[in-house]
Amino acid sequence: MRNTIIIIACTLFVFAQSCTQGLKTPAEKDNFTRITLSEEVVEFSKILCKKYDFLEYKIIGNTITGKEIIAINASSGFSDDKLKVLIFAQQHGNEQSGKEALLIFLRELNNNINWLDNIEFWIAPQINPDGGDKNSRLNAQGIDLNRDHILLNARETQALHKLFQEVMPHVTIDIHEYNPFRESWQNFGAYKVFDVQVGIPTNINVSEEIRSFALYEVLPAIEKHLNMNGFSFHNYLVGPVPTEGRTRHSTVDINDGRQSFAILNTLSFIYEGINGRDGFLENLKGRTFGQYEALFAHINFINENAEKIKTIVNSKREMLVNSNSKIKVSIRMEHFPAEFPLVLHLLSSKTNNDTIIEVENFHPVVKSLHEVTMPQGYLIPAYDSLIIDIIKKHNIIYSAYETYNNHKIFAYKILDVDTVMIEELSNMIPTLKKEQLKILKDNYIYVPTAQLHSNFLVLLFEPESMLGIAQIKDYNYLLNKGEMFPILRVE
């Protein structure tokens, strides 16, 4: 650990020296004794865009308090042939280092201008400026933005998804921080203190080729670079202390900034950099450069593999657009144990020395619990404005439904509803009876599944889905015992 600290100190010194010739971020000017405030993020970004002609300043939205939500486009010229990369940070306002790292990343693009030969960047350094200024996880409306990627209730997530829909990036990177210094870990006797954890798509409906490429090619490249520069790394882990529950990789839910884009067959990642003990300023400099070095390695790798990534993502998205009713979609899944225990290098909370433990209760393997066959489409009651609003926000293709002779319409009658724990969360799982309908009494809109949101739609609209809209509190009205599930299947 002591040698690691020395290496990190040297790395930061060398990097700081290389930046003295250039423009410093507001936090850098004060040696990271404070954060860069939202108005300074805007001003610094504007200065960079004036200084470098390959940068363009964009306002993609405004918060409820009027603060600008910005994205910087970095490009050597518009081209549909380039790999498109969207990087965004600080959905959670109390996770500061991602924003600081992206400001440095924007400035340092001038020293890595060759990346622009293959890549067009869209960089949103601060999705939650209101929360960021107050070091608050939530936005000004009290919404956790990283739990708002289905409903899109917040202006911030609406702006982000609108940008995604306009740009259609092949790669997305969502930058966060995690808190390793919880009381439970202190009592356990050791902390997880990886400088940067990187998570990949875990929902098994995402193309296996995309998931494998992320796991076996991208992550090792990031790990190697970080280790060479004195930073520690791990594939993103979640869970309580090993004596209190299982350790696994993160959620399969499509309601966050990684999986909501991954389910569209995007090569999506989440960064979880280490936060300070105070959840604010402690070690902000080291945290920032850990995130920056991870980004540097990540982008360098995808630049070298740009053509391969484009081919993979484009082909897998084409499969979604051409989806047919024979495809199986997993609507319930769970993490299962590994064959061998997980060896973790931790930091002793008592001696501050490195310590090694074996985690027997390690569940890294995601398997399907229940699958359904994809229908041709879904019928949504025309009177249900809540569901239709979601469809519109996600730019999902739909039309007014007209009866076709070759369509078979099926409804589910809800016989019972049980509560089941899956992925440490309570799920309402109905017992259903499938019935064919001959006559439709109401007006409906038709949502075909042969589109980019193909798997997203099945996960959202199936009544047995653990990730379905019916699991969300304001939509529990969809699952009433003894009634018909309002969303119909077209087969």
Buried (B, 14 or more C-beta within 10 A) or exposed (E): BEEBEEBBEEBBEEBBEEBEEEBBBBBBEEEBEBBBBBEBBBEBBBEBBEEBEBBEBBEBBBBEEEBBBBBBBBBBEEEEEBBBBBBBBBBBBBBBBBBBBBBBBBBBBBEBEEBBEBBBBBBBBBBBBBBBBEBBBBBBBEBBBBBBBBBBBBBBBBBBBBBBEEBBBBBBBBBBBBBBBBEEBBEBBBBBBBBBBBBBBBBBBBBEEBBEBBBEBBBEBBBEBBBEBBBBBBBBBBBBBBEEEBBBBBBBBBBBBBBBBBBBBBBBBBBBBBBBEEBBBEBBBBBBBBBBBBBBBBBBBBBEBBEEBBEBBEEBBEEBEEBEBEBEBBBBBBBEBBEEBBEBBBBEBEEEEBBEBEBEBBBBBBEBEBBBEBBBBBBBBEEBEEBBEBBEBBBBBBEEBEEEEEBEBBBBBBEEBEEEEBBEEEBBBBEBEEEEBEEBEEEBBBBBBBBBBBBBBBBBBBBBBBBBBBBBEEBEEBBBEEEBBBBBBBB
